[in-house]
């Protein structure tokens, strides 16, 4: 592919992103602005920012690659994600927005847990911030890997060099503009992503001779890929594992931060409708790209080379062979958009944990707003460098890294968030037990059970169950919540009932 159109397209895209970062710089006056944008996001920005921060590089690389290799049986992931995302918007977004405002205007998830359960010893703050740093380091690494794959494939750069180019622009505008920059760039990026995921699958199907011809060809070449049960090989455990991706939504700090930043409770219903429509279209497009690529490469085997080497390059390869360099440049910028949108908000959440929950919480309780903003920016750079180090292995897989981090957050935080919003009897010790049980189960199941070949069950399932049991048991048998906690909880529930929740 001609390099000049790509360089121009990528250059213009990056200039717009950095320009938004500079604009947000002038709007950032306090640490609240830097971390949550002053709780000023409307329905459209809340919806598209939540969606873009969720759908990272795995949407245009990992998921199409999985559908290309596994066929229709991999669609169970998307079904689980849609159900989980809808439930998260419907039952968690509004209550969390109200509760965080009433728990001393909590800016971060650890901050919310600390004030929700009156944890004066700050054990919840320390452990939850530690979980965020551990699993987000892995999650950020997946974004770094995806960016490196993009620059490696498009510009022919060696992986060791591509990894730095892929990370540079995201780090820059996150450093400069904070949450406002990330949220507004997410909105631009979400628009670019949905454009690419509608156009590319249409052209893939046309290039394969149409839908009927494509399905016939896939059936001839690999009939198991037409079967959602993979010819019976998927099994009950496999289906549960794929559907269980939906459990992870309620524990993802970077998605929950968008709910916390909505300008009001009334924003949430419209944001849910916009966000879910965007998500369904994007997931459908990504799956169609990977699935129908089987037919396209059967018709055009001369283009298969890069995909045969790494299935996660399927979207990149199709974009370069189906379109002229200028259009391909726009489409490949969508991959960069998906990577940047998620990586930027993950860096920001890690920065907020280090700044709000460690630096301000223990080192400098009296730190001024300007000092916190600058320390937060320094932490963005530090976490980014750690993620680059984790991603240094050129054989890393985007989907594998995302799956591990997704399970860690979903199990450690998911049950705690749900029960903290709806169960007034929950205690500080119950929350801490749930986090420890969830995180420990995920790590042990992944490293001992799955790695040892004893079970293929996705680690989020046992982790989520263990966390929920630990919360209920410890909360029931320990001393109950204080009167102030009970009154606050009932006040939040009354507000939500009045608003139809």
N, C-alpha and C positions, 0 to 999 in steps of 0.2 A: 504494500500500500504506500502511496505517496505520503511522505512525512510532513510536507509543508501544510496541507489542509488540517491535519491532525494537530500540529503544533499551534496553528492559529486558533482552532476551535477550543483546544484545551486552554490556551493562553487567555482567550476572552472569558471563558467560563471561570477560570481562577481569579481573574481581575474583578469580575462581578462579586465573587464570594468575599474576597479580601476587602472590596469596597464596602460591602455590607458590614464587615467587621469594623472598619474605620467609623462608619456611621454609628454603630452600636457603642463604640468607644466614647463618643460624645454624650450618649444617653446613659452611660454607666456612672452613677454618682455614689453608690454604696455597695456593700457586699451583697445586700438583698437584691439589688439590680443585677449584679454580676452572676449570682447563682440562680435566681428565679425571675429575673426581668421585672421586679417590682410587682409580681402577680398581675400582669397587664395583658395577657394573651386572650384574644377573642376566639370565637368558635373555629374559624377557618385555620388560623395559625396553630391553635391548640391541636386540632385534628390532624393536620398535615405534618406538624412537627412531631407529634406522638407516633404517627405512622412511619415517617422517614427515619426517626431515631430507632424504631423497632426493626425495620427492614434494612439490614446492613448489606454488605457486599455478598452475603450468602443468598440474597434474593435473586441477583443476576448472575451469580457464579455457583454457589453451593447447591441451591435448589434445582436449577436447570441441569446441573451435572448429575444430581441424584435421579431425576426423571429420565435422563438420557441412559443411565446405567440400569436403573431398576424398573423403569416403565411405570404403568398406572398404579402399581402397588405403593409407590412413594407418595401418591396423592393423599394418603391418610394423614401425612404431616400437615398439609394445608387445611384439611377438615378440622383437625384438632386445634390449629392456630386460629381459625375463624371463630370457632365456638369459644375458645379461651379469651380472645380479644373482645368479642361482643360482651361476654360476662364481665370482663374487667371494666369496660366502659359503663355497663348497665348498673353494676352493683358496687363497684369500688371507687370509681372516679369521683362521684359526687360526695359520698361520705368522707373520703380522704381529703377532698378540698376543704370541707367544713371543719373536720377534726384538726387538721394541721394549723388552721388559722386560730383555733381556740386552744391549742397547746403552745402558747407563747409564740405564735406565728412561726412555727417550725419551718426551717428552710431545707432540711435534709431528712432522709428517712431515719438515720440514727437520732437526730434531734427530735423527731416526732416520737420515736419509741421512748426516749428519755423522759420527755414531759408527759406523755400519755400515761406512763406507769410510775411517775414521780420517783424516778431512779436517782436518788441523791448520791449513791455510790458510783454512778456513771458506768456500771458494768455493761448495760445494754449499748451505750454509746461506743464503748471501746470495742466490744465484740462485733457489733453490726458494721462499724467502720472497717474493722479488719476483714470481715467477709467481703465487703465491697472492694477493698484493695486487692485481695487475693483473686477473686473471680473476675473482676474487671481488668486486671492485668492480662488474664487469659483472653477475655473478650476483646480487649483493645488489640491484642496480638493478632486476632483473626482479621481485624480490619487492616492492619499493617500488611499481613500476608496477601489479602485481596488486592490492595493497592500495588504491592510489588508484582503480583501476577499480571495486573493490567499494564503497567509500564514495561514489564519484561516482554509481554506478548506484542504490544503495539510498537514499541520503539527499539526492540531488540537489545535492551540493556541487560547486563548480568544481574542476577538476583540480588547480590550484595549491594549493588548501586541502586537498583530499582526500589529497594525497600526504603531508602531515604527520600527519593523523589515522591513516592506514594504518600509519605507521612507529612512532608514539609508544609503543604498549603493548609491542611487541616489544623495542624498545630498553630500555624500563624494566625488564622482568623479566630480560633478559640482563645488564644492568648490575648488578642487585642480586644475582642468584643464581648466575651463571656456569653451568658445565656441568651441575651437579645440577638446577638450575632448568630448563635447556633440555631435559635428558633426560626428566625427569618430566612437564613440560608436553607434550613430544612424545608421551608415552604417552597422555595425555588427548586430545590432538589427533588422534592416529592412530585412536582409538576413534570420535571424532566424524566423522572423514572417511569411515570405512568404513560407518558408519550412513547417511550422506548418499548415498554412492555405491551403496548397495543399494536404498534407498527411491526416489530420484528416477527412475532408469531404469524401475523397475517402473511408476510412475505415468505416465511419459511414454508407455510402450507401451499402458497401459490407456486413456489419453486419446486415443490414435491409433487405437483400435479393435482392439488385439491385435497379436501378432507377425505373423501372416499378412497381415492387412489393412495393416499398416505396410510390410512388404516389398513388397507389391503396389503400394502408393501410391508408394513411393520409385522402384520400377521404372518407373512411369508418368511420374513427374515428371522423374527424372534417372537413367536406367538405368545410366550409367557408375559411379554411386556404389555399386552392388551388386557391382561387379567389383573384386577385389583387385589387378588389374593396370590398373585405370582404362581399360578398353577398349584396352589395349596401349600407352597413352600413358606409363605409368610407366617401363617399360624396365628393363634390367639395372642401369644406374647408379643409377636411382631406388631400386630395391629394396635394393641394397648400401648406399646412403646412409642409408636408414631403419633397416636392420638394424644398421648400424654404431654406432647410439646405444649398443648394448650394450657396445662397446669402452670406453666412457667410465667405466664403474663403477670399475674398478680404480685410477683416478687421482683420484678425488674425495676431497679431504682431509676434508670434513665427514662422509662416510660411513666412511672408514677410521678416523677418530677414535673411532667407536662400537666398532669391533673392538678397538682399542687399550685401550678402557676396560672391556671385559668382565672380570668378576671372576676368571675362570679359563678355561683352554682347554676344559674340559668344558662350559662354558656354550654354546659356539658351535653344536654340532649342533642342539640344541633351538631356539636362537634362529633358526637358518636355516629350520627347518620353520615356525616361527611367522611369521617375516618374509616368506617366499615366499608363504605362504597369504594373508596380508594384502595383499601386493602384487598377486597375480593377481586377487583380488576387486576391489581398487580400480581397477586398470587396466581390467578388464572393465566395471565400472560406468561409468567415465568415457567409455569408447568408446561404450557403449550410449547414454548421454545424448546425445552429439553426433550419432551416426548416426541414431537414431530421432527426433531433433528435426526431421529433414527431413520425416518423415511428420506429426509433430504440427503444425508450422507450415503444412503444406499443408492440413490440416483446419481450423486456426485462424489464418488469415493476419492477423487483427486484432492478434495478439500479436507479430508478427514485427519490428516497428519497431526496437527497440534492437539486435537480433541482426543485422539487415540493415546497420546502421551499424557494428557491430563484432562479428564472429563469436565472439570470446572472451567475450562476455557471455551465451552460450547457457545455461549452467548457472544463472546469476543470474536470467535471465528466466523459465526454466522453474520455478524454485523459487518465484518470486513469484506466478506465475499458477496454479500447480497446488495450492498449499497455503494454508491460512489464515495470517494474519500471525505467529501464535505458532510454528507449525511451520516456516514459512519463515525465521523468525529463527534457529531452531536450524540449519537447513540452510545458511543463509548464514554462520553462525558457523563452519561446517566449512570454507568457503573461507578465512575469516580464520585458522582453525587451520592449514590447509595453508601459507598464506603465512608465518605467524609461526613455524611449526616449522622451516622451512628457513632463513628469514632470520636467525633467532636463532643457529642453529649456524654459519652462515656468518660472521656478525659475530664469533662467539667464535673461530673458526679464524683470521680476520684479526687479531684481538686477540692471539692466542697467537703468531702469526708476528712481529708487531711487538714484543711483550714479550719472549718467550723468545729469538727469533732475532736481533733487532736491539738492543733495549735491554739485556737481560742479556748477550747475546753480545758486544757491542762498547762500549756506553756505561757500564753499571754492572754488571760481573761479580759484584760482592760485594753486590748489592742483596738485602735481606731479603725474606721471604715476603710480609709485609704490604705493602711497597712495590710488589712485583710485581703483587699483586692489584689495587691501586688504579691502577697504571699500565695494567694490562689493561682495567680498567673505562673509563678515559679513552680508550683506543684503540677500544673498542666505539663510543663516541659519535662519535669522529673518522671512523671508516670509515662509520658510518651517514650522517653528513652528506655524505660524498663520494658515497655511493650515491644519496642524494636528489638531489644535483646532477646526476648522470648521468641520472637518471630524469625530469628536469624536462620533457622533450619529451612532450607529450600524445599524440603519434602513435606512441610506442614500443609494440612488440609483445612480450608476455611470452615467447612461444615462441622468437622470434628471439634475444633476449638470452640465454636459457637455452642454446640450441644453440651459440652462440659460446663461452660460458664452459665448457660441458660438453666441447667439443672441445679447448679449450686445456688443461684439466686432464688429460683422457684421454690426449692425445698427449705432453704434457710429463712426466707422472708415471707413467702406466700401464705402459709397458715397463720403466721403471726399477724400479718396485715389484715387478713379476713376476720379472724377472731377478735382482734383489737377494735375493729369497727362495729361488730355486731354482738359481742358477748361482754356484758358488763361485769361478769365475775372473773374475768381474766386478770392475772396478777403479773407483777414484774418477774418473779421467779419462773412463772409459767412461760412468759415470753422468752426469757433467757434459755430455758430448757429446750424450747422449740427450735430456737436458732441453732443451738449446739447440736441437737439431735439431727436436724435437717442437713446441716453442712457436713457433719461427720459421716452420716450415712451415705451421702452422695460420694464423698471422697473414697470411703472404704469400699462401697459397692463398685465404683468405677475401677479402682486400682486392684482390688482383690477378686471380686466375683466376675465382673465382665472381662477384665484383662486375663483372668485365669481360665476363661472359657467355661465357667460353671453356669452362666445364664446370660442371655442377650437382653434381658429386661432393662429398659432405659432407667438409669439411676435416679431420675426425678421421682419415679413412682414410689419406691421404698423410702426415699428421703422425705417426700411430702407426707406420707402416712406416719412415719416415725415422728416427724415434727408435730403433727396434729395431735397424736396420742400424748406426747410429752407435755404439750401445752395444757391439755385438759386435765391430765392426771395431777401434774404439779400444782396447777391453779386450784383444783378441787381440794387437795389435801393440805395446802398451805393456808396461811392467814389470808383473809379476803382483802379486796381493794379498800382504800380509804373512802370516807364519806365524800370527800371532794372529788375523787375519781368517779364515784358512782353518779354524783350530781352532774358532773361534766358530761359523762357518757349519755345520761338521760336527756340533757339539754341538746346535745347533738342529734339524738334520735328524734326529739320533738321537732327540731328545725327541719330535718329531712322528711318527716311525715307531713309537715305542713307544705313542703314543696313537691309532694307526691312520690317520694322515695320509699 
